Amino acid sequence: MVEMATQADVAVQPRAPLSKGRVLGAAVTLADEGGVDALSMRKIAQALGVVPMALYKHVANKNELLDGMIDVLVGEIDPPAADVDWKTAVRRRVLSARRMLLRHPWASGVIESRIKGRATPTPAVMEYLDSMIGIFRAGGFSIDLVHHAMHVMGSRLLGFSQELFEDSSDREPDPDAMPPEEMAARYPHITELAMAVAHDNESVVGSGCDDQSEFEFALDLTLDGLERLRGTS
């Protein structure tokens, strides 16, 4: 009898009430599993066991949903480290942002499109950028140099960068690509660089093009340059 009563109690336990946090959490999980393009209110509602109309009490539309998802992800970035110099604090936080993006590969495209498509970034992004500016200022940067730093850091502050070329080794061969000898004849410098990158074991960032190594190389180069300018301003 005791066992039957326990099972009955479990059966009638109420489901956790729907909230904006639950909606956004479910949306992030679905985007991680199938990409953000396949995300829909119907799928989110299905995952939460509610009717789609119930979601609109918490997010008005798809744009508000995406903004909320961005804020959830930015909330995963580590807070500023205490008792370290400005360069270490910035580097750690940027690399934390990058780890967040590696956990959610779809996020960089959404962050970029949402920031560019609106006059003011989302509240969490604003708070994050404000705190990063605070790190620079506390590190002795003039407001003018902070302005330049924010421009040169760009999307790297949020853990990603826009590359000119996509040259990862795991790409499928392009069936329309010109033969190597023609490529070498028409674009000798690009060919020279491509061959050197593919075979140079002495590279300061390692052999080939490793996204993480290249990201950290550019980040460190930028921070070193800002350190030099900070000393002269």
Salt bridges, closest charged atoms under 4 A:
ASP32 OD1 - HIS104 ND1 2.79
ASP67 OD1 - ARG114 NE 2.94
ASP67 OD2 - ARG118 NH1 2.27
GLU76 OE1 - ARG103 NH2 2.92
GLU76 OE1 - HIS104 NE2 3.08
ASP78 OD2 - ARG99 NH2 3.38
GLU112 OE2 - LYS116 NZ 3.22
ASP144 OD2 - HIS148 NE2 3.61
GLU182 OE2 - ARG186 NH1 3.76
GLU216 OE1 - ARG91 NH2 2.89
ASP220 OD1 - ARG91 NE 2.63
ASP224 OD1 - LYS87 NZ 2.98
GLU227 OE2 - ARG230 NH2 3.02
